């Protein structure tokens, strides 16, 4: 059975950038609902015990009658488990370590990367995610609709931001740009660097 991972910090830890109520509902209601629906769909199959990221990497092997549910809710489970990890209190700033060098090299500077990543989030129509991924040997910015994961396309996410309205509406209402601007203050670059080096 798939279960809700504990948040690695308190619900109010990302304030003032992300508020306590948003974090509480996002984790205990939205993320939990993805898990419940995933569990309901995979009950009695081998996907009940398979790591969710492994399921997504092989999404086309999932039986057709449950594939869409697994794509949406397994994607939701994986994406949110990942999202909590790449944020932290007292974080943000500029990345250092190997990922910092790779970002500068790939995008022509940290500010240019920030702009490209932010635009990926702003230009995602409706609900979805913006990502920094390792694609083969290189870094790339991309976005996905709904709860699709870069893992479904063979790409490895090392940073991602949820641009579903449920992630920011209470504090920012319709102002996705303000949310994305503030979000940089909670990016856990140490974790991003670990994910990058593991690749
Ligand atoms: Mn979300």
Boltz pocket constraint, residues with backbone or C-beta under 6 A from the ligand:
constraints:
  - pocket:
      binder: B
      contacts: [[A, 26], [A, 30], [A, 80], [A, 162], [A, 164], [A, 166], [A, 167]]
      max_distance: 6.0
